[in-house]
């Protein structure tokens, strides 16, 4: 039985959390693109699994330090897309915080994730936040990933 699009997203995050590169490649196309809109140090389009994983590593390090509360407002899908709309509020000890709404559009082809794109309700606030928070540059992708 073919996985639903939401199950593919869930499988990606499960494999990513385990550093399971083989699992990631089962649900994500090699030529995947990931676009994070804005005028800040994380903005731009990432091309390929390694670049997307490096982006998620950087974003993850920021979110761990930001202690966010995330409310999923809407999750919907059709044959080729999943969209997640969320309300996020960060709780950083250094008081660099943001409270905003975001949508992530996941695109699928041939049973795999081929792209992702973030949309922000207040792009200027997002730019200010990501330009202010420290970003760790090390990527977990190449550091002995767990292969299951």
DSSP file (Angstrom, degrees, kcal/mol; ACC not computed):
  #  RESIDUE AA STRUCTURE BP1 BP2  ACC     N-H-->O    O-->H-N    N-H-->O    O-->H-N    TCO  KAPPA ALPHA  PHI   PSI    X-CA   Y-CA   Z-CA
    1    1 A X              0   0    0      0, 0.0     2,-0.1     0, 0.0     0, 0.0   0.000 360.0 360.0 360.0 132.4    0.0    0.0    0.0
    2    2 A X        -     0   0    0      1,-0.1     2,-0.1     0, 0.0   109,-0.0  -0.449 360.0-114.2 -71.9 139.4    1.3    3.4   -1.0
    3    3 A X        -     0   0    0     -2,-0.1    -1,-0.1     1,-0.1     2,-0.0  -0.409  28.5-113.8 -70.9 147.6    2.1    5.8    1.8
    4    4 A X     >  -     0   0    0      1,-0.1     4,-1.7    -2,-0.1     5,-0.1  -0.333  30.9-107.2 -70.4 165.1    0.0    9.0    2.1
    5    5 A X  H  > S+     0   0    0      1,-0.2     4,-1.9     2,-0.2     5,-0.1   0.895 122.6  52.1 -62.6 -39.3    1.8   12.3    1.6
    6    6 A X  H  > S+     0   0    0      1,-0.2     4,-2.7     2,-0.2    -1,-0.2   0.880 106.4  53.9 -65.0 -36.7    1.6   13.0    5.3
    7    7 A X  H  > S+     0   0    0      2,-0.2     4,-2.6     1,-0.2    -1,-0.2   0.856 106.1  53.1 -65.1 -34.0    3.1    9.6    6.1
    8    8 A X  H  X S+     0   0    0     -4,-1.7     4,-2.2     2,-0.2    -2,-0.2   0.910 109.9  47.6 -65.3 -42.1    6.0   10.5    3.7
    9    9 A X  H  X S+     0   0    0     -4,-1.9     4,-2.2     2,-0.2    -2,-0.2   0.940 113.5  47.7 -62.0 -47.0    6.6   13.7    5.7
   10   10 A X  H  X S+     0   0    0     -4,-2.7     4,-2.3     1,-0.2    -2,-0.2   0.893 110.7  52.0 -61.2 -40.4    6.4   11.8    9.0
   11   11 A X  H  X S+     0   0    0     -4,-2.6     4,-2.6     2,-0.2     5,-0.2   0.882 107.4  53.3 -64.5 -38.1    8.8    9.2    7.6
   12   12 A X  H  X S+     0   0    0     -4,-2.2     4,-3.1     2,-0.2    -2,-0.2   0.961 111.5  44.2 -59.1 -51.4   11.3   11.9    6.6
   13   13 A X  H  X S+     0   0    0     -4,-2.2     4,-2.4     1,-0.2    -2,-0.2   0.862 113.0  51.8 -65.6 -34.8   11.3   13.4   10.1
   14   14 A X  H  X S+     0   0    0     -4,-2.3     4,-1.0     2,-0.2    -1,-0.2   0.943 114.5  42.2 -64.9 -46.8   11.6    9.9   11.7
   15   15 A X  H  <>S+     0   0    0     -4,-2.6     5,-2.8     1,-0.2     3,-0.5   0.913 114.3  52.1 -65.6 -42.4   14.6    9.0    9.5
   16   16 A X  H ><5S+     0   0    0     -4,-3.1     3,-1.4     1,-0.2    -2,-0.2   0.915 105.9  53.7 -60.2 -43.7   16.1   12.5   10.0
   17   17 A X  H 3<5S+     0   0    0     -4,-2.4    -1,-0.2     1,-0.3    -2,-0.2   0.770 113.0  44.1 -64.4 -24.6   15.8   12.2   13.8
   18   18 A X  T 3<5S-     0   0    0     -4,-1.0   128,-0.4    -3,-0.5    -1,-0.3   0.434 110.9-120.4 -95.7  -1.9   17.7    8.9   13.7
   19   19 A X  T < 5 +     0   0    0     -3,-1.4     2,-1.2    -4,-0.5    -3,-0.2   0.841  56.4 161.3  62.1  33.5   20.3   10.2   11.2
   20   20 A X     >< +     0   0    0     -5,-2.8     4,-2.3     1,-0.2    -1,-0.2  -0.708  16.9 177.9 -90.6  88.9   19.1    7.4    8.9
   21   21 A X  H  > S+     0   0    0     -2,-1.2     4,-2.5   125,-0.5    -1,-0.2   0.865  80.5  53.7 -64.1 -37.6   20.4    8.5    5.5
   22   22 A X  H  > S+     0   0    0      2,-0.2     4,-1.0     1,-0.2    -1,-0.2   0.925 109.7  48.5 -62.8 -43.4   19.0    5.4    3.8
   23   23 A X  H  > S+     0   0    0      1,-0.2     4,-0.7     2,-0.2     3,-0.3   0.886 110.3  51.6 -62.9 -39.7   15.6    6.1    5.3
   24   24 A X  H >X S+     0   0    0     -4,-2.3     4,-1.7     1,-0.2     3,-1.2   0.929 107.5  52.4 -61.8 -45.0   15.8    9.7    4.1
   25   25 A X  H 3< S+     0   0    0     -4,-2.5    -1,-0.2     1,-0.3    -2,-0.2   0.716 100.8  63.0 -67.5 -19.5   16.6    8.7    0.6
   26   26 A X  H 3< S+     0   0    0     -4,-1.0    -1,-0.3    -3,-0.3    -2,-0.2   0.776 118.7  24.8 -71.7 -25.6   13.6    6.4    0.5
   27   27 A X  H << S+     0   0    0     -3,-1.2    86,-3.3    -4,-0.7     2,-0.4   0.493 116.5  64.2-117.8  -6.4   11.3    9.4    0.9
   28   28 A X  E  < S-a  113   0A   0     -4,-1.7    86,-0.2    84,-0.3    -1,-0.1  -0.979  78.5-123.0-127.0 129.8   13.3   12.3   -0.5
   29   29 A X  E >   -     0   0A   0     84,-2.7     3,-1.7    -2,-0.4    19,-0.1  -0.363  21.1-124.2 -67.1 145.4   14.4   12.7   -4.1
   30   30 A X  E 3  S+     0   0A   0      1,-0.3    19,-1.0    -5,-0.1    20,-0.2   0.845 112.8  49.0 -57.3 -35.2   18.2   13.1   -4.6
   31   31 A X  E 3  S+     0   0A   0     17,-0.2    -1,-0.3    18,-0.1    -2,-0.1   0.014  83.3 151.0 -96.9  27.8   17.5   16.4   -6.5
   32   32 A X  E <   -     0   0A   0     -3,-1.7    16,-3.6    15,-0.1     2,-0.4  -0.193  31.2-152.9 -56.5 147.5   15.2   17.8   -3.8
   33   33 A X  E     -aB 115  47A   0     81,-1.8    83,-1.5    14,-0.2     2,-0.4  -0.964   7.8-167.0-122.7 146.3   15.0   21.6   -3.4
   34   34 A X  E     -aB 116  46A   0     12,-2.3    12,-3.4    -2,-0.4     2,-0.5  -0.982   4.9-162.2-135.2 122.5   14.2   23.4   -0.2
   35   35 A X  E     -aB 117  45A   0     81,-2.9    83,-2.2    -2,-0.4     2,-0.6  -0.913  10.2-177.2-113.5 125.9   13.3   27.1   -0.2
   36   36 A X  E     -aB 118  44A   0      8,-2.4     8,-2.2    -2,-0.5    83,-0.1  -0.934  26.8-142.1-120.0 102.6   13.4   29.3    2.9
   37   37 A X        +     0   0    0     81,-0.7     2,-0.2    -2,-0.6     5,-0.1  -0.210  46.9  66.2 -69.4 152.2   12.3   32.7    1.9
   38   38 A X  S    S-     0   0    0      1,-0.1     2,-0.2     5,-0.0    86,-0.1  -0.777  80.2 -80.8 138.9-176.5   13.8   36.0    3.3
   39   39 A X  S    S+     0   0    0     84,-0.3     2,-0.3    -2,-0.2    -1,-0.1  -0.579  86.6  97.3-122.8  62.9   16.7   38.3    3.6
   40   40 A X  S >  S-     0   0    0     -2,-0.2     3,-1.5    90,-0.1    91,-0.1  -0.859  89.5 -85.6-145.0 176.0   18.6   36.5    6.3
   41   41 A X  T 3  S+     0   0    0      1,-0.3    90,-0.1    -2,-0.3    -3,-0.0   0.624 124.6  45.0 -68.8 -13.9   21.5   34.1    6.8
   42   42 A X  T 3  S+     0   0    0     -5,-0.1    -1,-0.3    16,-0.0    -6,-0.2   0.485  89.8 114.4-101.7  -4.5   19.4   31.0    6.3
   43   43 A X    <   +     0   0    0     -3,-1.5     2,-0.2    -8,-0.1    -6,-0.2  -0.240  45.3  60.6 -70.0 153.4   17.4   32.3    3.3
   44   44 A X  E    S-B   36   0A   0     -8,-2.2    -8,-2.4     2,-0.1     2,-0.5  -0.650  84.6 -59.3 126.8-179.3   17.7   30.8   -0.2
   45   45 A X  E     -B   35   0A   0    -10,-0.2     2,-0.4    -2,-0.2   -10,-0.2  -0.891  40.2-152.6-104.7 128.0   17.1   27.6   -2.0
   46   46 A X  E     -B   34   0A   0    -12,-3.4   -12,-2.3    -2,-0.5     2,-0.5  -0.829  11.1-152.8 -97.7 136.4   19.0   24.4   -0.9
   47   47 A X  E     +B   33   0A   0     -2,-0.4     4,-0.4   -14,-0.2   -14,-0.2  -0.949  52.4   8.4-118.8 122.7   19.6   21.9   -3.7
   48   48 A X  S  > S-     0   0    0    -16,-3.6     4,-2.3    -2,-0.5     5,-0.2   0.048  88.7 -77.8  94.5 157.2   20.1   18.1   -3.0
   49   49 A X  H  > S+     0   0    0    -19,-1.0     4,-2.9     1,-0.2     5,-0.2   0.904 126.1  53.2 -58.1 -46.3   19.6   15.9    0.1
   50   50 A X  H  > S+     0   0    0      1,-0.2     4,-2.3     2,-0.2    -1,-0.2   0.913 111.6  45.4 -59.6 -43.7   22.9   17.0    1.7
   51   51 A X  H  > S+     0   0    0     -4,-0.4     4,-2.1     2,-0.2    -1,-0.2   0.885 113.5  49.9 -67.5 -38.4   22.1   20.7    1.5
   52   52 A X  H  X S+     0   0    0     -4,-2.3     4,-2.5     2,-0.2    -2,-0.2   0.916 111.6  48.2 -66.3 -42.7   18.6   20.2    2.7
   53   53 A X  H  X S+     0   0    0     -4,-2.9     4,-2.5     2,-0.2    87,-0.2   0.914 109.7  52.5 -63.7 -42.3   19.8   18.1    5.7
   54   54 A X  H  X S+     0   0    0     -4,-2.3     4,-2.2    -5,-0.2    -1,-0.2   0.900 109.8  50.0 -59.7 -40.5   22.5   20.8    6.5
   55   55 A X  H  X S+     0   0    0     -4,-2.1     4,-3.0     2,-0.2     5,-0.2   0.942 110.7  48.3 -61.9 -48.0   19.6   23.4    6.5
   56   56 A X  H  X S+     0   0    0     -4,-2.5     4,-2.8     1,-0.2    -2,-0.2   0.865 109.5  54.1 -62.5 -34.9   17.5   21.2    8.8
   57   57 A X  H  X S+     0   0    0     -4,-2.5     4,-2.1     2,-0.2    -1,-0.2   0.938 111.6  44.0 -62.5 -46.5   20.6   20.8   11.1
   58   58 A X  H  X S+     0   0    0     -4,-2.2     4,-1.8     2,-0.2    78,-0.3   0.934 115.9  47.1 -63.6 -46.4   21.0   24.6   11.3
   59   59 A X  H  X S+     0   0    0     -4,-3.0     4,-2.7     1,-0.2    -2,-0.2   0.905 110.9  53.1 -62.8 -40.7   17.3   25.2   11.8
   60   60 A X  H  X S+     0   0    0     -4,-2.8     4,-2.5    -5,-0.2    -1,-0.2   0.895 106.3  52.0 -61.5 -41.0   17.2   22.4   14.5
   61   61 A X  H  X S+     0   0    0     -4,-2.1     4,-1.5     1,-0.2    -1,-0.2   0.889 112.0  47.0 -65.2 -37.1   20.1   24.0   16.4
   62   62 A X  H  X S+     0   0    0     -4,-1.8     4,-1.4     2,-0.2    -2,-0.2   0.926 112.9  48.6 -67.0 -44.6   18.2   27.3   16.5
   63   63 A X  H  X>S+     0   0    0     -4,-2.7     4,-1.3     2,-0.2     5,-0.6   0.863 106.3  56.2 -68.5 -35.0   14.9   25.7   17.5
   64   64 A X  H  <5S+     0   0    0     -4,-2.5     3,-0.5     1,-0.2    -1,-0.2   0.939 113.6  41.3 -59.1 -45.3   16.5   23.7   20.3
   65   65 A X  H  <5S+     0   0    0     -4,-1.5    28,-0.5     1,-0.2    -1,-0.2   0.725 113.5  55.1 -73.4 -21.2   17.9   27.0   21.8
   66   66 A X  H  <5S-     0   0    0     -4,-1.4    25,-4.1    26,-0.1    -1,-0.2   0.616  88.5-150.3 -89.1 -14.0   14.6   28.8   21.0
   67   67 A X  T  <5 -     0   0    0     -4,-1.3    -3,-0.1    -3,-0.5    -4,-0.1   0.918  26.8-161.7  44.3  60.7   12.3   26.3   22.9
   68   68 A X      < -     0   0    0     -5,-0.6     2,-0.5    22,-0.2    22,-0.2  -0.311  21.8-142.0 -75.7 153.3    9.4   27.0   20.6
   69   69 A X  E     -C   89   0A   0     20,-2.7    20,-2.1     2,-0.0     2,-0.5  -0.966  24.8-164.4-104.1 132.3    5.7   26.2   21.2
   70   70 A X  E     -C   88   0A   0     -2,-0.5     2,-0.6    18,-0.2    18,-0.2  -0.972  12.1-171.2-125.5 122.0    4.2   25.1   17.9
   71   71 A X  E     -C   87   0A   0     16,-2.7    16,-2.6    -2,-0.5     2,-0.7  -0.959  18.7-142.6-111.7 117.7    0.5   24.9   17.2
   72   72 A X  E     +C   86   0A   0     -2,-0.6    14,-0.3    14,-0.2     3,-0.1  -0.710  21.6 179.2 -78.7 115.6   -0.4   23.1   14.0
   73   73 A X  E     +     0   0A   0     12,-2.6     2,-0.3    -2,-0.7    13,-0.2   0.900  64.3   0.2 -84.0 -45.4   -3.4   25.1   12.7
   74   74 A X  E     -C   85   0A   0     11,-1.6    11,-3.2     2,-0.0     2,-0.4  -0.991  53.4-176.9-148.3 135.8   -4.1   23.3    9.5
   75   75 A X  E     +C   84   0A   0     -2,-0.3     2,-0.3     9,-0.2     9,-0.2  -0.988  22.2 160.1-130.7 124.9   -2.6   20.3    7.7
   76   76 A X  E     -C   83   0A   0      7,-2.2     7,-2.8    -2,-0.4     2,-0.3  -0.964  12.2-176.3-142.9 157.7   -4.0   19.4    4.4
   77   77 A X  E     -C   82   0A   0     -2,-0.3     5,-0.2     5,-0.2     2,-0.2  -0.978  10.2-179.8-150.5 162.0   -3.0   17.4    1.3
   78   78 A X        -     0   0    0      3,-2.2   -73,-0.2    -2,-0.3     3,-0.1  -0.660  61.2 -58.6-140.7-157.9   -3.9   16.3   -2.2
   79   79 A X  S    S+     0   0    0     -2,-0.2     3,-0.0     1,-0.2    -2,-0.0   0.815 132.1  16.0 -61.7 -32.3   -2.2   14.1   -4.8
   80   80 A X  S    S+     0   0    0      1,-0.1    28,-2.4    27,-0.1     2,-0.3   0.474 118.8  53.1-121.5  -4.1    1.0   16.2   -5.0
   81   81 A X  E     - D   0 107A   0     26,-0.2    -3,-2.2    -3,-0.1     2,-0.4  -0.954  43.3-167.5-140.1 151.6    1.1   18.5   -2.0
   82   82 A X  E     -CD  77 106A   0     24,-1.8    24,-3.2    -2,-0.3     2,-0.4  -0.992  16.3-166.6-127.5 135.7    1.0   18.7    1.8
   83   83 A X  E     -CD  76 105A   0     -7,-2.8    -7,-2.2    -2,-0.4     2,-0.5  -0.991   2.5-169.0-123.4 132.7    0.6   22.1    3.4
   84   84 A X  E     -CD  75 104A   0     20,-2.2    20,-2.5    -2,-0.4     2,-0.5  -0.980   2.4-165.9-118.4 123.1    1.2   22.7    7.1
   85   85 A X  E     +CD  74 103A   0    -11,-3.2   -12,-2.6    -2,-0.5   -11,-1.6  -0.946  18.4 176.9-109.1 129.4    0.2   26.0    8.6
   86   86 A X  E     -CD  72 102A   0     16,-3.1    16,-2.5    -2,-0.5     2,-0.5  -0.929  31.3-141.0-133.7 151.8    1.6   26.6   12.1
   87   87 A X  E     -CD  71 101A   0    -16,-2.6   -16,-2.7    -2,-0.3     2,-0.4  -0.977  30.3-170.7-108.8 124.5    1.7   29.2   14.8
   88   88 A X  E     -CD  70 100A   0     12,-3.2    12,-2.7    -2,-0.5     2,-0.4  -0.952  14.7-179.3-123.5 134.8    5.1   29.4   16.4
   89   89 A X  E     -CD  69  99A   0    -20,-2.1   -20,-2.7    -2,-0.4    10,-0.2  -0.994  17.0-148.5-130.5 125.0    6.3   31.3   19.5
   90   90 A X        -     0   0    0      8,-2.5   -23,-0.2    -2,-0.4   -22,-0.2  -0.579   7.7-162.5 -93.5 159.1    9.9   31.0   20.6
   91   91 A X        +     0   0    0    -25,-4.1     2,-0.1    -2,-0.2     6,-0.1  -0.457  21.9 171.0-138.2  58.6   11.1   31.2   24.2
   92   92 A X    >   -     0   0    0      4,-0.2     3,-1.1     1,-0.1   -26,-0.1  -0.447  37.1-136.4 -77.6 145.4   14.8   32.0   24.1
   93   93 A X  T 3  S+     0   0    0    -28,-0.5    -1,-0.1     1,-0.2   -27,-0.1   0.761 106.2  58.2 -69.2 -25.6   16.7   32.9   27.2
   94   94 A X  T 3  S-     0   0    0      2,-0.1    -1,-0.2     1,-0.0     3,-0.1   0.380 112.9-120.0 -86.1   5.5   18.5   35.8   25.4
   95   95 A X  S <  S+     0   0    0     -3,-1.1     2,-1.1     1,-0.2    -2,-0.1   0.659  70.1 136.4  63.8  19.3   15.1   37.3   24.6
   96   96 A X        +     0   0    0     36,-0.0     2,-0.3     2,-0.0    -1,-0.2  -0.824  38.1 152.6 -90.3  97.5   15.6   37.1   20.8
   97   97 A X        -     0   0    0     -2,-1.1     2,-0.3    -3,-0.1    -6,-0.1  -0.834  33.6-166.8-132.1 163.6   12.1   35.8   20.1
   98   98 A X        -     0   0    0     -2,-0.3    -8,-2.5     2,-0.1     2,-0.4  -0.992   7.7-163.7-146.7 146.4    9.4   35.7   17.5
   99   99 A X  E     +D   89   0A   0     -2,-0.3     2,-0.3   -10,-0.2   -10,-0.2  -0.976  39.5 131.6-129.7 118.8    5.7   34.8   17.4
  100  100 A X  E     -D   88   0A   0    -12,-2.7   -12,-3.2    -2,-0.4     2,-0.4  -0.955  52.4-104.9-158.9 171.1    4.4   34.2   14.0
  101  101 A X  E     +D   87   0A   0     -2,-0.3    20,-2.3   -14,-0.2    21,-0.4  -0.876  35.1 180.0-108.4 142.7    2.5   32.1   11.5
  102  102 A X  E     -DE  86 120A   0    -16,-2.5   -16,-3.1    -2,-0.4     2,-0.4  -0.984  15.7-155.9-141.0 147.3    4.2   30.0    8.9
  103  103 A X  E     -DE  85 119A   0     16,-2.6    16,-2.8    -2,-0.3     2,-0.5  -0.989   6.1-160.3-123.4 138.6    3.1   27.7    6.1
  104  104 A X  E     -DE  84 118A   0    -20,-2.5   -20,-2.2    -2,-0.4     2,-0.6  -0.980   5.5-157.9-118.5 123.2    5.3   24.9    4.7
  105  105 A X  E     -DE  83 117A   0     12,-2.8    12,-1.4    -2,-0.5     2,-0.4  -0.901   6.6-165.2-104.0 115.6    4.4   23.5    1.3
  106  106 A X  E     -DE  82 116A   0    -24,-3.2   -24,-1.8    -2,-0.6     2,-0.4  -0.842   5.2-158.9 -98.2 134.4    5.7   20.0    0.6
  107  107 A X  E     -DE  81 115A   0      8,-2.8     7,-3.0    -2,-0.4     8,-1.4  -0.931   7.0-163.1-118.1 141.8    5.7   18.8   -3.0
  108  108 A X  E     + E   0 113A   0    -28,-2.4     2,-0.3    -2,-0.4     5,-0.2  -0.913  13.5 173.3-127.3 148.0    5.8   15.2   -4.1
  109  109 A X  E >  S- E   0 112A   0      3,-2.4     3,-1.5    -2,-0.3   -80,-0.1  -0.957  72.9  -1.2-151.8 135.7    6.6   13.3   -7.3
  110  110 A X  T 3  S-     0   0    0     -2,-0.3     3,-0.1     1,-0.3    -1,-0.0   0.856 130.5 -54.5  52.3  39.9    6.9    9.5   -7.9
  111  111 A X  T 3  S+     0   0    0      1,-0.2     2,-0.3  -108,-0.0    -1,-0.3   0.643 118.4  98.1  75.1  15.2    6.3    8.8   -4.2
  112  112 A X  E <  S- E   0 109A   0     -3,-1.5    -3,-2.4   -84,-0.0     2,-0.4  -0.945  80.5-102.1-134.9 156.4    9.1   11.1   -2.9
  113  113 A X  E     +aE  28 108A   0    -86,-3.3   -84,-2.7    -2,-0.3    -5,-0.3  -0.627  37.7 171.9 -71.9 125.2    9.5   14.6   -1.5
  114  114 A X  E     +     0   0A   0     -7,-3.0   -81,-1.8    -2,-0.4     2,-0.3   0.596  59.8   0.3-112.1 -17.2   10.9   16.8   -4.3
  115  115 A X  E     -aE  33 107A   0     -8,-1.4    -8,-2.8   -83,-0.2    -1,-0.3  -0.990  48.8-161.9-164.6 160.8   10.6   20.2   -2.7
  116  116 A X  E     -aE  34 106A   0    -83,-1.5   -81,-2.9    -2,-0.3     2,-0.3  -0.986  10.2-172.7-141.9 149.4    9.6   22.3    0.3
  117  117 A X  E     -aE  35 105A   0    -12,-1.4   -12,-2.8    -2,-0.3     2,-0.4  -0.976  13.0-145.2-148.9 131.1    9.0   26.0    0.6
  118  118 A X  E     -aE  36 104A   0    -83,-2.2   -81,-0.7    -2,-0.3     2,-0.4  -0.781  12.3-169.5 -96.4 138.3    8.3   28.1    3.7
  119  119 A X  E     - E   0 103A   0    -16,-2.8   -16,-2.6    -2,-0.4     2,-0.4  -0.988   8.4-155.2-125.3 137.1    5.9   31.1    3.6
  120  120 A X  E     - E   0 102A   0     -2,-0.4     3,-0.5   -18,-0.2   -18,-0.2  -0.904  19.7-146.7-119.0 140.9    5.8   33.6    6.5
  121  121 A X  S    S+     0   0    0    -20,-2.3     2,-0.3    -2,-0.4    -1,-0.1   0.838 103.6  27.9 -68.7 -33.3    2.9   35.9    7.6
  122  122 A X     >  +     0   0    0    -21,-0.4     4,-1.9     1,-0.1     3,-0.5  -0.721  69.5 177.0-130.6  81.7    5.5   38.6    8.6
  123  123 A X  H  > S+     0   0    0     -3,-0.5     4,-2.5    -2,-0.3   -84,-0.3   0.832  80.1  55.8 -57.5 -35.5    8.6   38.3    6.5
  124  124 A X  H  > S+     0   0    0      2,-0.2     4,-2.4     1,-0.2    -1,-0.2   0.898 107.6  48.7 -65.8 -39.3   10.3   41.3    8.0
  125  125 A X  H  > S+     0   0    0     -3,-0.5     4,-2.4     2,-0.2    -1,-0.2   0.892 111.4  50.3 -65.6 -39.0    9.9   39.9   11.5
  126  126 A X  H  X S+     0   0    0     -4,-1.9     4,-2.7     2,-0.2     5,-0.3   0.918 110.1  50.2 -65.0 -43.5   11.4   36.5   10.3
  127  127 A X  H  X S+     0   0    0     -4,-2.5     4,-2.0     1,-0.2    -2,-0.2   0.941 111.8  47.9 -58.4 -47.9   14.3   38.3    8.7
  128  128 A X  H  X S+     0   0    0     -4,-2.4     4,-1.0     2,-0.2    -2,-0.2   0.909 113.4  48.5 -60.9 -42.8   15.0   40.2   12.0
  129  129 A X  H >X S+     0   0    0     -4,-2.4     4,-2.1     1,-0.2     3,-0.7   0.957 114.2  42.9 -63.0 -53.0   14.8   37.1   14.1
  130  130 A X  H 3< S+     0   0    0     -4,-2.7    -1,-0.2     1,-0.3    -2,-0.2   0.749 112.6  53.7 -72.2 -22.1   17.1   34.9   11.9
  131  131 A X  H 3< S+     0   0    0     -4,-2.0    -1,-0.3    -5,-0.3    -2,-0.2   0.717 113.5  44.6 -77.4 -20.5   19.6   37.7   11.5
  132  132 A X  H << S+     0   0    0     -4,-1.0    -2,-0.2    -3,-0.7    -3,-0.1   0.811  96.6  80.5 -92.4 -33.8   19.8   38.1   15.3
  133  133 A X  S  < S-     0   0    0     -4,-2.1     2,-0.2    -5,-0.1   -71,-0.1  -0.458  85.4-109.8 -78.6 146.3   20.0   34.5   16.5
  134  134 A X        -     0   0    0     -2,-0.1     2,-0.5   -72,-0.1    -1,-0.1  -0.486  30.0-150.9 -70.7 144.5   23.3   32.6   16.4
  135  135 A X        -     0   0    0     -2,-0.2     2,-0.3   -73,-0.0   -76,-0.1  -0.974   6.7-138.7-119.2 127.8   23.6   29.9   13.8
  136  136 A X        -     0   0    0     -2,-0.5   -75,-0.1   -78,-0.3   -74,-0.1  -0.668   9.1-157.2 -82.3 139.1   25.8   26.8   14.3
  137  137 A X        +     0   0    0     -2,-0.3     2,-0.2     2,-0.1    -1,-0.1   0.610  56.0 105.5 -97.3 -12.1   27.6   25.9   11.1
  138  138 A X        -     0   0    0    -81,-0.1     2,-0.4   -80,-0.1    -2,-0.1  -0.457  59.0-146.1 -72.4 140.9   28.4   22.2   11.8
  139  139 A X        -     0   0    0     -2,-0.2     3,-0.2     1,-0.1     4,-0.1  -0.874  10.5-155.7-106.0 137.5   26.3   19.7    9.8
  140  140 A X  S >  S+     0   0    0     -2,-0.4     3,-1.0   -87,-0.2    -1,-0.1   0.600  79.2  86.8 -83.3 -11.5   25.3   16.4   11.3
  141  141 A X  T 3  S+     0   0    0      1,-0.3     4,-0.4   -91,-0.1    -1,-0.2   0.917  96.0  34.1 -56.5 -48.5   24.8   14.9    7.8
  142  142 A X  T 3  S+     0   0    0     -3,-0.2     2,-1.1     1,-0.1    -1,-0.3   0.388  94.0  96.0 -92.4   5.6   28.4   13.8    7.4
  143  143 A X  S <  S-     0   0    0     -3,-1.0    -1,-0.1     1,-0.2    -3,-0.0  -0.667 112.4 -62.8-102.5  82.1   29.2   13.0   11.0
  144  144 A X        -     0   0    0     -2,-1.1    -1,-0.2     1,-0.1    -2,-0.1   0.917  66.8-154.5  47.8  62.1   28.7    9.2   11.2
  145  145 A X        -     0   0    0     -4,-0.4     2,-0.5     1,-0.1  -126,-0.1  -0.310  22.3-106.3 -63.7 150.0   25.0    9.0   10.5
  146  146 A X        -     0   0    0   -128,-0.4     2,-0.6  -127,-0.1  -125,-0.5  -0.662  32.6-156.9 -77.1 124.9   23.1    6.1   11.8
  147  147 A X              0   0    0     -2,-0.5  -127,-0.1  -127,-0.2  -128,-0.0  -0.922 360.0 360.0-107.1 116.7   22.4    3.7    9.0
  148  148 A X              0   0    0     -2,-0.6    -1,-0.1     0, 0.0  -128,-0.1   0.402 360.0 360.0-104.0 360.0   19.4    1.4    9.8
